[in-house]
Amino acid sequence: MAKVAEHCQDCIDELGEPFEQVHKWLDGLFRYAGSDHRDIRHNVKGVEKVRKMWGDKAAKAAEIHILKEEYEE
C-alpha cells in the first residue's frame, strides 16, 4: 500500500495539489479492515462520494489513488 505522502506527490505531479484529505479518507478504514478497506471505498461509489464532498478535481485524485493501489498489487 502506498503511503499518503506518495499519493499526495502523485497528485501534485498530475493535478498540482496534494489532496491529502482524499487519500486519508480513502484509506481511513484500513485500521479496521486491513487491506479489505479497498473493497469499501476504492471503487466507483468511493470516487463519487469524494466528488460530492470535495468536487471533480478531488474525484480525479481519488481515481489516481485507486489506480496506483491496483497497479502495486
PDB file of N, CA, C, O and CB in Angstrom:
ATOM      1  N   MET A   1       0.852  -1.180   0.000  1.00  0.00           N
ATOM      2  CA  MET A   1       0.000   0.000   0.000  1.00  0.00           C
ATOM      3  C   MET A   1       0.893   1.236   0.000  1.00  0.00           C
ATOM      4  O   MET A   1       1.823   1.349   0.798  1.00  0.00           O
ATOM      5  CB  MET A   1      -0.967   0.002   1.227  1.00  0.00           C
ATOM      6  N   ALA A   2       0.597   2.144  -0.895  1.00  0.00           N
ATOM      7  CA  ALA A   2       1.351   3.394  -0.959  1.00  0.00           C
ATOM      8  C   ALA A   2       1.039   4.252   0.261  1.00  0.00           C
ATOM      9  O   ALA A   2      -0.068   4.212   0.799  1.00  0.00           O
ATOM     10  CB  ALA A   2       1.028   4.164  -2.259  1.00  0.00           C
ATOM     11  N   LYS A   3       2.012   5.012   0.680  1.00  0.00           N
ATOM     12  CA  LYS A   3       1.842   5.931   1.804  1.00  0.00           C
ATOM     13  C   LYS A   3       1.109   7.187   1.334  1.00  0.00           C
ATOM     14  O   LYS A   3       1.105   7.513   0.147  1.00  0.00           O
ATOM     15  CB  LYS A   3       3.216   6.300   2.430  1.00  0.00           C
ATOM     16  N   VAL A   4       0.494   7.882   2.282  1.00  0.00           N
ATOM     17  CA  VAL A   4      -0.230   9.110   1.959  1.00  0.00           C
ATOM     18  C   VAL A   4       0.690  10.093   1.232  1.00  0.00           C
ATOM     19  O   VAL A   4       0.273  10.736   0.269  1.00  0.00           O
ATOM     20  CB  VAL A   4      -0.803   9.756   3.240  1.00  0.00           C
ATOM     21  N   ALA A   5       1.920  10.209   1.684  1.00  0.00           N
ATOM     22  CA  ALA A   5       2.858  11.144   1.050  1.00  0.00           C
ATOM     23  C   ALA A   5       3.082  10.796  -0.423  1.00  0.00           C
ATOM     24  O   ALA A   5       3.206  11.690  -1.261  1.00  0.00           O
ATOM     25  CB  ALA A   5       4.202  11.141   1.800  1.00  0.00           C
ATOM     26  N   GLU A   6       3.134   9.495  -0.739  1.00  0.00           N
ATOM     27  CA  GLU A   6       3.309   9.078  -2.131  1.00  0.00           C
ATOM     28  C   GLU A   6       2.080   9.442  -2.963  1.00  0.00           C
ATOM     29  O   GLU A   6       2.202   9.940  -4.082  1.00  0.00           O
ATOM     30  CB  GLU A   6       3.575   7.562  -2.210  1.00  0.00           C
ATOM     31  N   HIS A   7       0.900   9.188  -2.409  1.00  0.00           N
ATOM     32  CA  HIS A   7      -0.336   9.554  -3.114  1.00  0.00           C
ATOM     33  C   HIS A   7      -0.398  11.065  -3.325  1.00  0.00           C
ATOM     34  O   HIS A   7      -0.771  11.533  -4.400  1.00  0.00           O
ATOM     35  CB  HIS A   7      -1.580   9.071  -2.327  1.00  0.00           C
ATOM     36  N   CYS A   8      -0.034  11.812  -2.307  1.00  0.00           N
ATOM     37  CA  CYS A   8      -0.038  13.273  -2.422  1.00  0.00           C
ATOM     38  C   CYS A   8       0.912  13.733  -3.518  1.00  0.00           C
ATOM     39  O   CYS A   8       0.569  14.618  -4.302  1.00  0.00           O
ATOM     40  CB  CYS A   8       0.348  13.920  -1.086  1.00  0.00           C
ATOM     41  N   GLN A   9       2.103  13.144  -3.581  1.00  0.00           N
ATOM     42  CA  GLN A   9       3.067  13.533  -4.607  1.00  0.00           C
ATOM     43  C   GLN A   9       2.552  13.198  -6.002  1.00  0.00           C
ATOM     44  O   GLN A   9       2.745  13.974  -6.938  1.00  0.00           O
ATOM     45  CB  GLN A   9       4.410  12.845  -4.364  1.00  0.00           C
ATOM     46  N   ASP A  10       1.903  12.050  -6.148  1.00  0.00           N
ATOM     47  CA  ASP A  10       1.305  11.699  -7.443  1.00  0.00           C
ATOM     48  C   ASP A  10       0.317  12.769  -7.885  1.00  0.00           C
ATOM     49  O   ASP A  10       0.290  13.156  -9.053  1.00  0.00           O
ATOM     50  CB  ASP A  10       0.601  10.329  -7.366  1.00  0.00           C
ATOM     51  N   CYS A  11      -0.494  13.244  -6.942  1.00  0.00           N
ATOM     52  CA  CYS A  11      -1.497  14.261  -7.275  1.00  0.00           C
ATOM     53  C   CYS A  11      -0.874  15.622  -7.529  1.00  0.00           C
ATOM     54  O   CYS A  11      -1.341  16.368  -8.390  1.00  0.00           O
ATOM     55  CB  CYS A  11      -2.516  14.372  -6.162  1.00  0.00           C
ATOM     56  N   ILE A  12       0.173  15.950  -6.792  1.00  0.00           N
ATOM     57  CA  ILE A  12       0.888  17.194  -7.077  1.00  0.00           C
ATOM     58  C   ILE A  12       1.436  17.141  -8.500  1.00  0.00           C
ATOM     59  O   ILE A  12       1.325  18.110  -9.252  1.00  0.00           O
ATOM     60  CB  ILE A  12       2.039  17.428  -6.051  1.00  0.00           C
ATOM     61  N   ASP A  13       2.028  16.004  -8.865  1.00  0.00           N
ATOM     62  CA  ASP A  13       2.601  15.846 -10.204  1.00  0.00           C
ATOM     63  C   ASP A  13       1.544  15.953 -11.298  1.00  0.00           C
ATOM     64  O   ASP A  13       1.796  16.553 -12.343  1.00  0.00           O
ATOM     65  CB  ASP A  13       3.316  14.510 -10.311  1.00  0.00           C
ATOM     66  N   GLU A  14       0.375  15.381 -11.072  1.00  0.00           N
ATOM     67  CA  GLU A  14      -0.651  15.327 -12.119  1.00  0.00           C
ATOM     68  C   GLU A  14      -1.690  16.442 -12.032  1.00  0.00           C
ATOM     69  O   GLU A  14      -2.210  16.892 -13.053  1.00  0.00           O
ATOM     70  CB  GLU A  14      -1.349  14.008 -12.060  1.00  0.00           C
ATOM     71  N   LEU A  15      -1.993  16.891 -10.797  1.00  0.00           N
ATOM     72  CA  LEU A  15      -3.096  17.842 -10.616  1.00  0.00           C
ATOM     73  C   LEU A  15      -2.672  19.173 -10.003  1.00  0.00           C
ATOM     74  O   LEU A  15      -3.455  20.122  -9.978  1.00  0.00           O
ATOM     75  CB  LEU A  15      -4.152  17.224  -9.754  1.00  0.00           C
ATOM     76  N   GLY A  16      -1.437  19.248  -9.509  1.00  0.00           N
ATOM     77  CA  GLY A  16      -0.946  20.495  -8.929  1.00  0.00           C
ATOM     78  C   GLY A  16      -1.316  20.709  -7.469  1.00  0.00           C
ATOM     79  O   GLY A  16      -0.979  21.743  -6.893  1.00  0.00           O
ATOM     80  N   GLU A  17      -2.002  19.748  -6.865  1.00  0.00           N
ATOM     81  CA  GLU A  17      -2.412  19.823  -5.461  1.00  0.00           C
ATOM     82  C   GLU A  17      -2.270  18.436  -4.839  1.00  0.00           C
ATOM     83  O   GLU A  17      -2.389  17.435  -5.546  1.00  0.00           O
ATOM     84  CB  GLU A  17      -3.884  20.352  -5.326  1.00  0.00           C
ATOM     85  N   PRO A  18      -2.018  18.355  -3.527  1.00  0.00           N
ATOM     86  CA  PRO A  18      -1.811  17.044  -2.901  1.00  0.00           C
ATOM     87  C   PRO A  18      -3.079  16.240  -2.606  1.00  0.00           C
ATOM     88  O   PRO A  18      -3.044  15.010  -2.633  1.00  0.00           O
ATOM     89  CB  PRO A  18      -1.076  17.231  -1.639  1.00  0.00           C
ATOM     90  N   PHE A  19      -4.181  16.906  -2.330  1.00  0.00           N
ATOM     91  CA  PHE A  19      -5.441  16.239  -1.984  1.00  0.00           C
ATOM     92  C   PHE A  19      -5.273  15.242  -0.835  1.00  0.00           C
ATOM     93  O   PHE A  19      -5.788  14.126  -0.883  1.00  0.00           O
ATOM     94  CB  PHE A  19      -6.002  15.522  -3.206  1.00  0.00           C
ATOM     95  N   GLU A  20      -4.547  15.666   0.188  1.00  0.00           N
ATOM     96  CA  GLU A  20      -4.290  14.793   1.330  1.00  0.00           C
ATOM     97  C   GLU A  20      -5.575  14.287   1.969  1.00  0.00           C
ATOM     98  O   GLU A  20      -5.650  13.127   2.375  1.00  0.00           O
ATOM     99  CB  GLU A  20      -3.462  15.522   2.362  1.00  0.00           C
ATOM    100  N   GLN A  21      -6.594  15.151   2.062  1.00  0.00           N
ATOM    101  CA  GLN A  21      -7.847  14.738   2.696  1.00  0.00           C
ATOM    102  C   GLN A  21      -8.496  13.582   1.949  1.00  0.00           C
ATOM    103  O   GLN A  21      -9.118  12.718   2.567  1.00  0.00           O
ATOM    104  CB  GLN A  21      -8.815  15.914   2.771  1.00  0.00           C
ATOM    105  N   VAL A  22      -8.358  13.557   0.629  1.00  0.00           N
ATOM    106  CA  VAL A  22      -8.921  12.474  -0.185  1.00  0.00           C
ATOM    107  C   VAL A  22      -8.219  11.156   0.131  1.00  0.00           C
ATOM    108  O   VAL A  22      -8.873  10.134   0.340  1.00  0.00           O
ATOM    109  CB  VAL A  22      -8.797  12.801  -1.695  1.00  0.00           C
ATOM    110  N   HIS A  23      -6.906  11.181   0.164  1.00  0.00           N
ATOM    111  CA  HIS A  23      -6.141   9.960   0.414  1.00  0.00           C
ATOM    112  C   HIS A  23      -6.390   9.424   1.827  1.00  0.00           C
ATOM    113  O   HIS A  23      -6.511   8.217   2.038  1.00  0.00           O
ATOM    114  CB  HIS A  23      -4.645  10.223   0.208  1.00  0.00           C
ATOM    115  N   LYS A  24      -6.463  10.331   2.768  1.00  0.00           N
ATOM    116  CA  LYS A  24      -6.740   9.895   4.144  1.00  0.00           C
ATOM    117  C   LYS A  24      -8.148   9.309   4.251  1.00  0.00           C
ATOM    118  O   LYS A  24      -8.354   8.326   4.961  1.00  0.00           O
ATOM    119  CB  LYS A  24      -6.580  11.075   5.130  1.00  0.00           C
ATOM    120  N   TRP A  25      -9.108   9.897   3.559  1.00  0.00           N
ATOM    121  CA  TRP A  25     -10.473   9.370   3.598  1.00  0.00           C
ATOM    122  C   TRP A  25     -10.540   8.001   2.930  1.00  0.00           C
ATOM    123  O   TRP A  25     -11.146   7.075   3.471  1.00  0.00           O
ATOM    124  CB  TRP A  25     -11.449  10.344   2.913  1.00  0.00           C
ATOM    125  N   LEU A  26      -9.921   7.867   1.757  1.00  0.00           N
ATOM    126  CA  LEU A  26      -9.959   6.591   1.045  1.00  0.00           C
ATOM    127  C   LEU A  26      -9.356   5.457   1.875  1.00  0.00           C
ATOM    128  O   LEU A  26      -9.856   4.332   1.845  1.00  0.00           O
ATOM    129  CB  LEU A  26      -9.220   6.711  -0.281  1.00  0.00           C
ATOM    130  N   ASP A  27      -8.295   5.747   2.608  1.00  0.00           N
ATOM    131  CA  ASP A  27      -7.619   4.723   3.400  1.00  0.00           C
ATOM    132  C   ASP A  27      -8.035   4.741   4.866  1.00  0.00           C
ATOM    133  O   ASP A  27      -7.453   4.032   5.687  1.00  0.00           O
ATOM    134  CB  ASP A  27      -6.128   4.902   3.298  1.00  0.00           C
ATOM    135  N   GLY A  28      -9.030   5.540   5.194  1.00  0.00           N
ATOM    136  CA  GLY A  28      -9.433   5.728   6.586  1.00  0.00           C
ATOM    137  C   GLY A  28      -9.931   4.493   7.305  1.00  0.00           C
ATOM    138  O   GLY A  28      -9.921   4.458   8.536  1.00  0.00           O
ATOM    139  N   LEU A  29     -10.361   3.492   6.585  1.00  0.00           N
ATOM    140  CA  LEU A  29     -10.860   2.266   7.218  1.00  0.00           C
ATOM    141  C   LEU A  29      -9.802   1.174   7.301  1.00  0.00           C
ATOM    142  O   LEU A  29     -10.101   0.059   7.730  1.00  0.00           O
ATOM    143  CB  LEU A  29     -12.058   1.746   6.460  1.00  0.00           C
ATOM    144  N   PHE A  30      -8.573   1.476   6.897  1.00  0.00           N
ATOM    145  CA  PHE A  30      -7.516   0.459   6.889  1.00  0.00           C
ATOM    146  C   PHE A  30      -7.300  -0.142   8.277  1.00  0.00           C
ATOM    147  O   PHE A  30      -7.138  -1.356   8.402  1.00  0.00           O
ATOM    148  CB  PHE A  30      -6.206   1.062   6.376  1.00  0.00           C
ATOM    149  N   ARG A  31      -7.296   0.679   9.310  1.00  0.00           N
ATOM    150  CA  ARG A  31      -7.011   0.147  10.650  1.00  0.00           C
ATOM    151  C   ARG A  31      -8.089  -0.822  11.123  1.00  0.00           C
ATOM    152  O   ARG A  31      -7.829  -1.658  11.989  1.00  0.00           O
ATOM    153  CB  ARG A  31      -6.876   1.290  11.650  1.00  0.00           C
ATOM    154  N   TYR A  32      -9.272  -0.724  10.578  1.00  0.00           N
ATOM    155  CA  TYR A  32     -10.371  -1.614  10.964  1.00  0.00           C
ATOM    156  C   TYR A  32     -10.499  -2.825  10.034  1.00  0.00           C
ATOM    157  O   TYR A  32     -10.840  -3.923  10.474  1.00  0.00           O
ATOM    158  CB  TYR A  32     -11.682  -0.841  10.976  1.00  0.00           C
ATOM    159  N   ALA A  33     -10.223  -2.613   8.758  1.00  0.00           N
ATOM    160  CA  ALA A  33     -10.488  -3.656   7.773  1.00  0.00           C
ATOM    161  C   ALA A  33      -9.230  -4.198   7.097  1.00  0.00           C
ATOM    162  O   ALA A  33      -9.320  -5.120   6.286  1.00  0.00           O
ATOM    163  CB  ALA A  33     -11.419  -3.128   6.730  1.00  0.00           C
ATOM    164  N   GLY A  34      -8.070  -3.648   7.413  1.00  0.00           N
ATOM    165  CA  GLY A  34      -6.849  -4.081   6.748  1.00  0.00           C
ATOM    166  C   GLY A  34      -6.941  -3.824   5.256  1.00  0.00           C
ATOM    167  O   GLY A  34      -7.541  -2.840   4.823  1.00  0.00           O
ATOM    168  N   SER A  35      -6.344  -4.712   4.472  1.00  0.00           N
ATOM    169  CA  SER A  35      -6.359  -4.500   3.017  1.00  0.00           C
ATOM    170  C   SER A  35      -7.767  -4.587   2.438  1.00  0.00           C
ATOM    171  O   SER A  35      -7.994  -4.157   1.307  1.00  0.00           O
ATOM    172  CB  SER A  35      -5.462  -5.521   2.329  1.00  0.00           C
ATOM    173  N   ASP A  36      -8.718  -5.140   3.199  1.00  0.00           N
ATOM    174  CA  ASP A  36     -10.112  -5.185   2.726  1.00  0.00           C
ATOM    175  C   ASP A  36     -10.752  -3.801   2.672  1.00  0.00           C
ATOM    176  O   ASP A  36     -11.849  -3.654   2.133  1.00  0.00           O
ATOM    177  CB  ASP A  36     -10.940  -6.091   3.628  1.00  0.00           C
ATOM    178  N   HIS A  37     -10.084  -2.780   3.223  1.00  0.00           N
ATOM    179  CA  HIS A  37     -10.631  -1.421   3.146  1.00  0.00           C
ATOM    180  C   HIS A  37     -10.839  -0.998   1.698  1.00  0.00           C
ATOM    181  O   HIS A  37     -11.688  -0.156   1.408  1.00  0.00           O
ATOM    182  CB  HIS A  37      -9.704  -0.426   3.856  1.00  0.00           C
ATOM    183  N   ARG A  38     -10.069  -1.577   0.801  1.00  0.00           N
ATOM    184  CA  ARG A  38     -10.202  -1.227  -0.624  1.00  0.00           C
ATOM    185  C   ARG A  38     -11.563  -1.622  -1.177  1.00  0.00           C
ATOM    186  O   ARG A  38     -12.084  -0.972  -2.083  1.00  0.00           O
ATOM    187  CB  ARG A  38      -9.100  -1.903  -1.442  1.00  0.00           C
ATOM    188  N   ASP A  39     -12.135  -2.683  -0.632  1.00  0.00           N
ATOM    189  CA  ASP A  39     -13.455  -3.127  -1.089  1.00  0.00           C
ATOM    190  C   ASP A  39     -14.544  -2.118  -0.747  1.00  0.00           C
ATOM    191  O   ASP A  39     -15.607  -2.115  -1.368  1.00  0.00           O
ATOM    192  CB  ASP A  39     -13.796  -4.479  -0.475  1.00  0.00           C
ATOM    193  N   ILE A  40     -14.286  -1.266   0.232  1.00  0.00           N
ATOM    194  CA  ILE A  40     -15.303  -0.346   0.730  1.00  0.00           C
ATOM    195  C   ILE A  40     -15.278   0.999   0.008  1.00  0.00           C
ATOM    196  O   ILE A  40     -16.328   1.518  -0.372  1.00  0.00           O
ATOM    197  CB  ILE A  40     -15.117  -0.130   2.214  1.00  0.00           C
ATOM    198  N   ARG A  41     -14.080   1.570  -0.185  1.00  0.00           N
ATOM    199  CA  ARG A  41     -14.002   2.920  -0.753  1.00  0.00           C
ATOM    200  C   ARG A  41     -13.221   3.024  -2.056  1.00  0.00           C
ATOM    201  O   ARG A  41     -13.319   4.043  -2.740  1.00  0.00           O
ATOM    202  CB  ARG A  41     -13.390   3.830   0.238  1.00  0.00           C
ATOM    203  N   HIS A  42     -12.462   2.022  -2.414  1.00  0.00           N
ATOM    204  CA  HIS A  42     -11.642   2.074  -3.630  1.00  0.00           C
ATOM    205  C   HIS A  42     -12.456   1.559  -4.810  1.00  0.00           C
ATOM    206  O   HIS A  42     -12.138   0.526  -5.400  1.00  0.00           O
ATOM    207  CB  HIS A  42     -10.335   1.241  -3.461  1.00  0.00           C
ATOM    208  N   ASN A  43     -13.502   2.291  -5.140  1.00  0.00           N
ATOM    209  CA  ASN A  43     -14.415   1.878  -6.206  1.00  0.00           C
ATOM    210  C   ASN A  43     -15.183   3.100  -6.713  1.00  0.00           C
ATOM    211  O   ASN A  43     -14.953   4.219  -6.254  1.00  0.00           O
ATOM    212  CB  ASN A  43     -15.399   0.774  -5.703  1.00  0.00           C
ATOM    213  N   VAL A  44     -16.080   2.881  -7.645  1.00  0.00           N
ATOM    214  CA  VAL A  44     -16.848   3.982  -8.240  1.00  0.00           C
ATOM    215  C   VAL A  44     -17.650   4.737  -7.181  1.00  0.00           C
ATOM    216  O   VAL A  44     -17.710   5.966  -7.214  1.00  0.00           O
ATOM    217  CB  VAL A  44     -17.793   3.446  -9.327  1.00  0.00           C
ATOM    218  N   LYS A  45     -18.257   4.026  -6.257  1.00  0.00           N
ATOM    219  CA  LYS A  45     -19.024   4.698  -5.199  1.00  0.00           C
ATOM    220  C   LYS A  45     -18.128   5.587  -4.347  1.00  0.00           C
ATOM    221  O   LYS A  45     -18.530   6.681  -3.952  1.00  0.00           O
ATOM    222  CB  LYS A  45     -19.730   3.666  -4.310  1.00  0.00           C
ATOM    223  N   GLY A  46     -16.914   5.119  -4.065  1.00  0.00           N
ATOM    224  CA  GLY A  46     -15.972   5.936  -3.299  1.00  0.00           C
ATOM    225  C   GLY A  46     -15.583   7.190  -4.042  1.00  0.00           C
ATOM    226  O   GLY A  46     -15.522   8.270  -3.456  1.00  0.00           O
ATOM    227  N   VAL A  47     -15.319   7.057  -5.336  1.00  0.00           N
ATOM    228  CA  VAL A  47     -14.970   8.225  -6.160  1.00  0.00           C
ATOM    229  C   VAL A  47     -16.130   9.217  -6.183  1.00  0.00           C
ATOM    230  O   VAL A  47     -15.913  10.423  -6.069  1.00  0.00           O
ATOM    231  CB  VAL A  47     -14.606   7.791  -7.606  1.00  0.00           C
ATOM    232  N   GLU A  48     -17.335   8.730  -6.325  1.00  0.00           N
ATOM    233  CA  GLU A  48     -18.498   9.629  -6.357  1.00  0.00           C
ATOM    234  C   GLU A  48     -18.727  10.299  -5.001  1.00  0.00           C
ATOM    235  O   GLU A  48     -19.146  11.456  -4.948  1.00  0.00           O
ATOM    236  CB  GLU A  48     -19.757   8.853  -6.774  1.00  0.00           C
ATOM    237  N   LYS A  49     -18.460   9.595  -3.921  1.00  0.00           N
ATOM    238  CA  LYS A  49     -18.564  10.205  -2.587  1.00  0.00           C
ATOM    239  C   LYS A  49     -17.542  11.335  -2.450  1.00  0.00           C
ATOM    240  O   LYS A  49     -17.854  12.403  -1.923  1.00  0.00           O
ATOM    241  CB  LYS A  49     -18.346   9.138  -1.471  1.00  0.00           C
ATOM    242  N   VAL A  50     -16.309  11.088  -2.934  1.00  0.00           N
ATOM    243  CA  VAL A  50     -15.280  12.133  -2.923  1.00  0.00           C
ATOM    244  C   VAL A  50     -15.740  13.324  -3.750  1.00  0.00           C
ATOM    245  O   VAL A  50     -15.558  14.470  -3.339  1.00  0.00           O
ATOM    246  CB  VAL A  50     -13.935  11.591  -3.465  1.00  0.00           C
ATOM    247  N   ARG A  51     -16.332  13.067  -4.906  1.00  0.00           N
ATOM    248  CA  ARG A  51     -16.827  14.153  -5.762  1.00  0.00           C
ATOM    249  C   ARG A  51     -17.851  15.010  -5.010  1.00  0.00           C
ATOM    250  O   ARG A  51     -17.816  16.238  -5.087  1.00  0.00           O
ATOM    251  CB  ARG A  51     -17.458  13.579  -7.056  1.00  0.00           C
ATOM    252  N   LYS A  52     -18.753  14.362  -4.290  1.00  0.00           N
ATOM    253  CA  LYS A  52     -19.778  15.100  -3.531  1.00  0.00           C
ATOM    254  C   LYS A  52     -19.164  15.908  -2.393  1.00  0.00           C
ATOM    255  O   LYS A  52     -19.618  17.012  -2.094  1.00  0.00           O
ATOM    256  CB  LYS A  52     -20.825  14.131  -2.969  1.00  0.00           C
ATOM    257  N   MET A  53     -18.137  15.358  -1.762  1.00  0.00           N
ATOM    258  CA  MET A  53     -17.513  16.049  -0.623  1.00  0.00           C
ATOM    259  C   MET A  53     -16.569  17.169  -1.041  1.00  0.00           C
ATOM    260  O   MET A  53     -16.551  18.231  -0.420  1.00  0.00           O
ATOM    261  CB  MET A  53     -16.759  15.058   0.224  1.00  0.00           C
ATOM    262  N   TRP A  54     -15.766  16.931  -2.115  1.00  0.00           N
ATOM    263  CA  TRP A  54     -14.695  17.869  -2.442  1.00  0.00           C
ATOM    264  C   TRP A  54     -14.628  18.316  -3.896  1.00  0.00           C
ATOM    265  O   TRP A  54     -13.788  19.151  -4.233  1.00  0.00           O
ATOM    266  CB  TRP A  54     -13.414  17.265  -2.084  1.00  0.00           C
ATOM    267  N   GLY A  55     -15.484  17.789  -4.769  1.00  0.00           N
ATOM    268  CA  GLY A  55     -15.524  18.272  -6.139  1.00  0.00           C
ATOM    269  C   GLY A  55     -14.849  17.364  -7.159  1.00  0.00           C
ATOM    270  O   GLY A  55     -14.287  16.320  -6.827  1.00  0.00           O
ATOM    271  N   ASP A  56     -14.926  17.801  -8.411  1.00  0.00           N
ATOM    272  CA  ASP A  56     -14.467  16.998  -9.541  1.00  0.00           C
ATOM    273  C   ASP A  56     -12.961  16.742  -9.530  1.00  0.00           C
ATOM    274  O   ASP A  56     -12.518  15.632  -9.825  1.00  0.00           O
ATOM    275  CB  ASP A  56     -14.847  17.676 -10.826  1.00  0.00           C
ATOM    276  N   LYS A  57     -12.185  17.748  -9.196  1.00  0.00           N
ATOM    277  CA  LYS A  57     -10.730  17.565  -9.198  1.00  0.00           C
ATOM    278  C   LYS A  57     -10.315  16.585  -8.104  1.00  0.00           C
ATOM    279  O   LYS A  57      -9.386  15.800  -8.296  1.00  0.00           O
ATOM    280  CB  LYS A  57     -10.010  18.920  -9.003  1.00  0.00           C
ATOM    281  N   ALA A  58     -10.986  16.625  -6.977  1.00  0.00           N
ATOM    282  CA  ALA A  58     -10.717  15.673  -5.904  1.00  0.00           C
ATOM    283  C   ALA A  58     -11.097  14.256  -6.331  1.00  0.00           C
ATOM    284  O   ALA A  58     -10.433  13.291  -5.955  1.00  0.00           O
ATOM    285  CB  ALA A  58     -11.481  16.069  -4.629  1.00  0.00           C
ATOM    286  N   ALA A  59     -12.167  14.135  -7.116  1.00  0.00           N
ATOM    287  CA  ALA A  59     -12.564  12.821  -7.633  1.00  0.00           C
ATOM    288  C   ALA A  59     -11.474  12.267  -8.545  1.00  0.00           C
ATOM    289  O   ALA A  59     -11.215  11.063  -8.536  1.00  0.00           O
ATOM    290  CB  ALA A  59     -13.911  12.913  -8.396  1.00  0.00           C
ATOM    291  N   LYS A  60     -10.839  13.120  -9.324  1.00  0.00           N
ATOM    292  CA  LYS A  60      -9.718  12.690 -10.163  1.00  0.00           C
ATOM    293  C   LYS A  60      -8.572  12.214  -9.274  1.00  0.00           C
ATOM    294  O   LYS A  60      -7.907  11.230  -9.599  1.00  0.00           O
ATOM    295  CB  LYS A  60      -9.246  13.844 -11.096  1.00  0.00           C
ATOM    296  N   ALA A  61      -8.334  12.901  -8.157  1.00  0.00           N
ATOM    297  CA  ALA A  61      -7.304  12.470  -7.208  1.00  0.00           C
ATOM    298  C   ALA A  61      -7.629  11.085  -6.652  1.00  0.00           C
ATOM    299  O   ALA A  61      -6.735  10.258  -6.476  1.00  0.00           O
ATOM    300  CB  ALA A  61      -7.171  13.488  -6.057  1.00  0.00           C
ATOM    301  N   ALA A  62      -8.893  10.839  -6.380  1.00  0.00           N
ATOM    302  CA  ALA A  62      -9.318   9.524  -5.896  1.00  0.00           C
ATOM    303  C   ALA A  62      -9.049   8.460  -6.954  1.00  0.00           C
ATOM    304  O   ALA A  62      -8.588   7.366  -6.629  1.00  0.00           O
ATOM    305  CB  ALA A  62     -10.815   9.540  -5.518  1.00  0.00           C
ATOM    306  N   GLU A  63      -9.330   8.766  -8.197  1.00  0.00           N
ATOM    307  CA  GLU A  63      -9.059   7.816  -9.279  1.00  0.00           C
ATOM    308  C   GLU A  63      -7.570   7.506  -9.371  1.00  0.00           C
ATOM    309  O   GLU A  63      -7.187   6.348  -9.538  1.00  0.00           O
ATOM    310  CB  GLU A  63      -9.566   8.369 -10.620  1.00  0.00           C
ATOM    311  N   ILE A  64      -6.731   8.527  -9.262  1.00  0.00           N
ATOM    312  CA  ILE A  64      -5.276   8.342  -9.288  1.00  0.00           C
ATOM    313  C   ILE A  64      -4.851   7.437  -8.141  1.00  0.00           C
ATOM    314  O   ILE A  64      -4.049   6.523  -8.332  1.00  0.00           O
ATOM    315  CB  ILE A  64      -4.543   9.705  -9.201  1.00  0.00           C
ATOM    316  N   HIS A  65      -5.381   7.686  -6.964  1.00  0.00           N
ATOM    317  CA  HIS A  65      -5.087   6.888  -5.772  1.00  0.00           C
ATOM    318  C   HIS A  65      -5.449   5.422  -6.016  1.00  0.00           C
ATOM    319  O   HIS A  65      -4.639   4.527  -5.772  1.00  0.00           O
ATOM    320  CB  HIS A  65      -5.857   7.438  -4.543  1.00  0.00           C
ATOM    321  N   ILE A  66      -6.642   5.190  -6.488  1.00  0.00           N
ATOM    322  CA  ILE A  66      -7.143   3.820  -6.681  1.00  0.00           C
ATOM    323  C   ILE A  66      -6.333   3.098  -7.756  1.00  0.00           C
ATOM    324  O   ILE A  66      -5.986   1.929  -7.586  1.00  0.00           O
ATOM    325  CB  ILE A  66      -8.642   3.838  -7.068  1.00  0.00           C
ATOM    326  N   LEU A  67      -6.035   3.767  -8.833  1.00  0.00           N
ATOM    327  CA  LEU A  67      -5.263   3.135  -9.902  1.00  0.00           C
ATOM    328  C   LEU A  67      -3.860   2.768  -9.442  1.00  0.00           C
ATOM    329  O   LEU A  67      -3.337   1.722  -9.826  1.00  0.00           O
ATOM    330  CB  LEU A  67      -5.185   4.054 -11.108  1.00  0.00           C
ATOM    331  N   LYS A  68      -3.250   3.612  -8.630  1.00  0.00           N
ATOM    332  CA  LYS A  68      -1.915   3.292  -8.119  1.00  0.00           C
ATOM    333  C   LYS A  68      -1.983   2.058  -7.227  1.00  0.00           C
ATOM    334  O   LYS A  68      -1.121   1.183  -7.311  1.00  0.00           O
ATOM    335  CB  LYS A  68      -1.321   4.491  -7.337  1.00  0.00           C
ATOM    336  N   GLU A  69      -2.996   1.984  -6.382  1.00  0.00           N
ATOM    337  CA  GLU A  69      -3.147   0.828  -5.497  1.00  0.00           C
ATOM    338  C   GLU A  69      -3.315  -0.451  -6.308  1.00  0.00           C
ATOM    339  O   GLU A  69      -2.726  -1.479  -5.973  1.00  0.00           O
ATOM    340  CB  GLU A  69      -4.349   1.021  -4.555  1.00  0.00           C
ATOM    341  N   GLU A  70      -4.109  -0.397  -7.363  1.00  0.00           N
ATOM    342  CA  GLU A  70      -4.326  -1.579  -8.200  1.00  0.00           C
ATOM    343  C   GLU A  70      -3.043  -1.994  -8.901  1.00  0.00           C
ATOM    344  O   GLU A  70      -2.757  -3.185  -9.029  1.00  0.00           O
ATOM    345  CB  GLU A  70      -5.425  -1.312  -9.233  1.00  0.00           C
ATOM    346  N   TYR A  71      -2.272  -1.017  -9.354  1.00  0.00           N
ATOM    347  CA  TYR A  71      -1.024  -1.276 -10.071  1.00  0.00           C
ATOM    348  C   TYR A  71       0.008  -1.935  -9.174  1.00  0.00           C
ATOM    349  O   TYR A  71       0.778  -2.782  -9.626  1.00  0.00           O
ATOM    350  CB  TYR A  71      -0.463   0.017 -10.640  1.00  0.00           C
ATOM    351  N   GLU A  72       0.027  -1.547  -7.895  1.00  0.00           N
ATOM    352  CA  GLU A  72       1.041  -2.054  -6.965  1.00  0.00           C
ATOM    353  C   GLU A  72       0.723  -3.426  -6.411  1.00  0.00           C
ATOM    354  O   GLU A  72       1.593  -4.047  -5.800  1.00  0.00           O
ATOM    355  CB  GLU A  72       1.208  -1.100  -5.831  1.00  0.00           C
ATOM    356  N   GLU A  73      -0.483  -3.923  -6.598  1.00  0.00           N
ATOM    357  CA  GLU A  73      -0.839  -5.236  -6.059  1.00  0.00           C
ATOM    358  C   GLU A  73      -0.133  -6.342  -6.780  1.00  0.00           C
ATOM    359  O   GLU A  73      -0.322  -7.513  -6.451  1.00  0.00           O
ATOM    360  CB  GLU A  73      -2.322  -5.457  -6.133  1.00  0.00           C
TER     361      GLU A  73
END
